[in-house]
Amino acid sequence: MTVRTKNIVNFMCKAIASVLLLQTLFFKFSAAEESVYIFSKLGVEPWGRIASGVFELVASVLMLWPRTTAWGALLALGIMGGAILSHLLVLGISVQGDGGQLFAYAVLVLLSALVLVVNYRRQLGTLLPASLFPSK
């Protein structure tokens, strides 16, 4: 993969993950009916809804900041892993007749974040053992 292609892929993954995470903040922070329903069904309303919104905001900002992209993507992986498990174990794929749209968004963010973690993995070496990131 050329450097130009890799830069385009990274930009697209940052944009997809950040836009999807940021667009849900309004619904979480304004206590929109669907968000309240989801977090009530999970048994963590309201603190779970607000905390997940805060973590998603932090993940988005970290992903967009070049020096912390990997850390934001790693945080997004964790958040979306939890969201996907919540859908699969409690909520179901389709929530309140959305046709699985929220689930699809979670999968898309997870895949975008995974690409970013792989492509920016050297940033993680600042706190992780260097043996995890062999040099070429």
C-alpha positions in Angstrom: 0.0 0.0 0.0 1.4 3.4 -1.0 1.8 6.1 1.6 -0.9 8.2 -0.2 -3.3 5.3 -0.1 -2.6 4.6 3.6 -3.2 8.3 4.4 -6.5 8.3 2.5 -7.6 5.1 4.4 -6.5 6.6 7.7 -8.4 9.9 7.0 -11.6 8.0 6.0 -11.4 5.8 9.1 -10.9 8.8 11.3 -13.8 10.6 9.6 -16.2 7.6 9.7 -15.5 6.8 13.4 -15.5 10.3 14.7 -18.6 11.5 12.8 -20.6 8.5 13.9 -19.5 8.8 17.5 -20.0 12.6 17.6 -23.5 12.5 16.0 -24.8 10.3 18.8 -23.7 12.7 21.5 -26.7 15.0 21.0 -29.1 12.1 21.6 -27.2 10.8 24.7 -26.7 14.2 26.3 -30.3 15.5 25.5 -31.8 12.3 27.0 -33.5 11.4 23.7 -36.2 8.8 24.0 -34.3 6.1 22.1 -31.1 6.6 24.2 -33.1 6.5 27.5 -34.8 3.3 26.3 -31.5 1.6 25.4 -29.7 2.5 28.6 -32.8 1.7 30.7 -33.0 -1.7 29.2 -29.3 -2.2 30.0 -30.1 -1.1 33.6 -27.6 1.8 33.5 -29.8 4.9 32.9 -28.8 7.7 33.3 -25.2 7.4 34.4 -24.3 4.8 31.7 -25.8 7.0 29.0 -23.9 10.1 30.1 -20.6 8.2 30.8 -20.7 6.5 27.4 -21.3 9.9 25.8 -18.3 11.3 27.6 -16.1 8.4 26.6 -17.2 8.6 23.0 -16.4 12.4 22.9 -12.9 11.7 24.4 -12.3 8.8 21.8 -13.3 11.1 18.9 -11.1 13.9 20.0 -8.1 11.6 20.6 -8.6 9.9 17.2 -8.6 13.3 15.4 -5.5 14.5 17.2 -2.6 13.1 15.2 -0.4 12.2 18.2 -3.2 10.3 20.0 -5.0 8.6 17.2 -4.1 5.1 18.3 -5.3 5.8 21.9 -8.6 7.2 20.7 -9.1 4.3 18.3 -8.3 1.8 21.1 -10.9 3.5 23.4 -13.4 3.4 20.5 -12.7 -0.3 20.1 -13.6 -0.9 23.7 -16.7 1.3 23.6 -18.0 -0.3 20.4 -17.2 -3.8 21.6 -19.5 -3.1 24.6 -22.1 -1.7 22.3 -22.1 -4.7 20.0 -22.2 -7.1 22.9 -25.1 -5.1 24.4 -27.0 -5.5 21.1 -26.2 -9.2 20.8 -26.9 -10.1 24.4 -29.7 -7.7 25.5 -31.1 -5.3 23.0 -31.2 -7.3 19.8 -29.9 -6.1 16.4 -32.9 -3.9 15.7 -33.8 -1.4 18.5 -37.2 0.1 18.5 -37.6 -0.7 14.8 -34.4 1.0 13.6 -33.7 -2.0 11.3 -30.3 -2.5 12.9 -29.0 0.9 12.0 -27.4 1.5 15.5 -25.8 -2.0 15.4 -24.4 -1.3 11.9 -23.0 2.0 13.0 -21.3 0.3 16.0 -19.8 -2.3 13.7 -18.6 0.4 11.2 -17.0 2.4 14.0 -15.4 -0.8 15.4 -13.9 -1.7 12.0 -12.6 1.8 11.4 -11.1 2.0 14.9 -9.4 -1.4 14.3 -7.8 -0.2 11.1 -6.5 2.9 13.0 -5.1 0.9 15.8 -3.2 -1.3 13.4 -2.0 1.6 11.3 -1.0 3.8 14.3 0.2 0.9 16.6 3.6 2.5 17.1 1.9 5.3 19.1 0.9 2.6 21.6 4.5 1.7 22.2 4.9 4.6 24.6 3.2 2.7 27.4 3.3 -0.9 26.0 6.4 -3.1 25.8 8.5 -2.5 22.7 8.5 -6.3 22.0 4.9 -6.0 20.9 6.0 -3.8 18.0 9.0 -5.3 16.3 10.8 -3.0 13.9 10.8 -3.8 10.2 
